[in-house]
């Protein structure tokens, strides 16, 4: 079994920006002597001072002892030249995202360090295989992708290029774990795990905006309050910066030779064209400033709860939802029917299956069809999103709104787009995760860890797919594909395979 680097091992960090200094801090706290280098000596001095301040804050908050902080601070030493890295057991590069710059750096390092030294790149988007292609010994180059801010974010993607030695990747994985991180193995493919699998979180929100399903504040509120995401996609893109987010999307799209699943959005392109890059420019989807009121999501006006509510069929999500209705004092009677549905004063209230409410009303002969979006936790969600068929009458709509309001939900209406917001997003996240597993990028366990620890998703996309039901996820994707006629919504071969092997009880995680 491959073990982590011994604490006596020296680690060199090249680049003293936010990522490099963060890596140096984590490494020093873990007990290693850290040699920090930058082409600008003053930047190293600033980084070391910043690490000291960060450690002091941890002491003030009671998260670290003063003696421990002093020792960690003493372990970080400045390098004046790259030659001083000659005794390092591991070198972590955190310089500019330019393949040529990284190649030149590693070529120089290869002639300085010892034969057993591991070379690691913190690249977030460049092929590890391409970086190592010019090295004499590319087998000792590995990706070690940390997430910003490094001291706080738990994930490390350990990226193996085509030539990376297994023992090298395993050693880095074990070392990252010893440093208190959650490492995952991944193959060197465009976007690795997180930057690939996360694309639908942005892409589906941008598609909803393009189709005027709702305003940004409402979309964000639905993804937060119904889906449990820490930040909505629009506010997250504003935080990242639309120029950065758009560039990453373009990079992944081009790397996959124009796969429509990764296509950039004209909505975001227009923001970039206008210079509305988000928080850093004072305007993105939202405006920012001291006198700017926070945007409010659309919430339906109060309606009366219907007198009679019935429930048919069986589904775990419906069971939790009806339990909440009963806890609110609403009488829910059992009714005949195979398909899970709530009925209130003529309204047929159904979980979205990827069809629009209008299409479903036509298909099933129920004009007063109202769909609700996926809820991560029906018992605790503060909001629910509904969509009404064009055929739906006002009385049925008011009854559905009043029903959920009585149960303590704020109700947001989405225009009648296929798959609504949370459901189509989760289905696409799961689909992309399944493709990553199917293509050997990572394991099913790794992709769920990566998305929870790297971007703070409330649930791993594959565990979420298991909870929703793989058959339902398949149905949502198939219906989205039929509605749009786009390859963007093609179903992962792995999902088809699991359902073919076990149509009723298929799961990704055993």
Order of alpha helices (4+ residues) and beta strands (2+ residues): beta-alpha-beta-alpha-alpha-beta-beta-alpha-beta-alpha-beta-beta-alpha-beta-alpha-alpha-alpha-alpha-alpha-alpha-beta-alpha-beta-beta-beta-alpha-beta-beta-alpha-beta-alpha-alpha-alpha-alpha-alpha
